[in-house]
Amino acid sequence: MSGRQRLAAVFSRCKTEGRAALVGFLTAGDPGVQESKQLLLALAAEVDVLEIGMPFSDPMADGAVIQAASERALEAGTKLADLFALAAAVRRAHPALGIVLMGYGNTALATGMEHFANNAANAGVDGVLLVDIPPEEGAICDDALAQAGLARILLLAPTSSEARMQLVGERATGFIYYVSLTGITGAKMGAVETIAGKVAAIRQHTNLPVCVGFGVKSAGQAAAIAKVADGVVVGSQFVGLVAQHRTDIAAAVAALAAEAGGMRRAIMEASLI
């Protein structure tokens, strides 16, 4: 089974269960590589799709919380090889989990896109979201990702036009990530009614799952988004817990499990209403 197929199976399974998927994000190597492994495994046990952030020195789309996580990971000496090793460890523990690498194009391009894609696939990754490589520049990565069996996940925003939605609908695989606000990660979530309208508009241009993220900080917000989208993406909230407990990894693991578990239960309860 290719990564793209495995990711599709995750969303199919959630749809069969009548609920949205929970997508959780953590930065690889934060606050250190070994600690990160424990944290990623803890979050993986509670989510349907795990987004592993690729630490980068200039994460321009990210707010202070995730920027700081990248800084801690880089200061700890996290390398690309560590990223793949962490993904492989999660895959061994969770064979059916969706695993996505999320980050910036330079990280992948530094070693060559084909080399990056093959290493990601060999580590058990299912898809890649390169936030600064839009569909118009897909020649940089689309073929390499497709040949490795990886999904090419693309972004849409509140400002996206009909033409843009059409283009993304044609080029994306895996799922479409709808950013609920115009801003950086960690900002306040947009109004659910507005998000619902935009998700409905996006669905006119694609059969792919539409996941909503940026600004989801509570179980209540996760449940609200779950009623209108195929997936709920939570990032800064989880990364913030790591920062809060970074000197006590056992506490960080417990906090992550509790927070993600609460959001998962809220999403499942929302599907019953």
ABEGO torsion letter per residue (X at the ends): XBAAAAAAAAAAAAAAAGBBBBBBBBBBGOABAAAAAAAAAAAAAABABBBBBBBBABBAABBAAAAAAAAAAAAAGBBAAAAAAAAAAAAAABAABBBBBBEBAAAAAAAEAAAAAAAAAAAGBABBBBAABBAAAAAAAAAAAAAAGBBBBBBBBAABBAAAAAAAAAABBGBBBBBABBEBBGBBBBBAAAAAAAAAAAAAABABBBBBBEGBABAAAAAAAAAABABBBBAAAAAAAAAAAAABAAAAAAAAAAAAAAAAAAAAAAAAX
